[in-house]
Amino acid sequence: MINNQLTYWQPSAGDTIAGVIQGSGTFKNAVYDEQKTLFLQDNNGPLVGVALNRCLMHSLKQNNAAPGDLVSVTFHGKEQKNSGRSFNRYTLLVDKII
């Protein structure tokens, strides 16, 4: 599944990516070192890796997302908690395959 043609989604605030889940796993690359990754493919295009943070992993679990499901991920940008800690805000939508 993972090959030399894998690219990583590197969004700017407001960017959305959508595709069919091909799988997930921990992948090591130069950008993220070891990173939990969701692998998406859109219309038989190239395989794209989406780096997963805790929020995205939680959303995937809540929606029981599985290979073959269509997902849409929107990056809203960096936000800051009251504690001063910053985080990346995402929205994830899942269209289940029946």
PyMOL commands that set and color helices and strands:
alter all, ss='L'
color gray80, all
select helices_A, chain A and resi 54-62
alter helices_A, ss='H'
color red, helices_A
select strands_A, chain A and resi 7-8+16-29+33-41+47-51+70-80+86-95
alter strands_A, ss='S'
color yellow, strands_A
deselect
rebuild
show_as cartoon
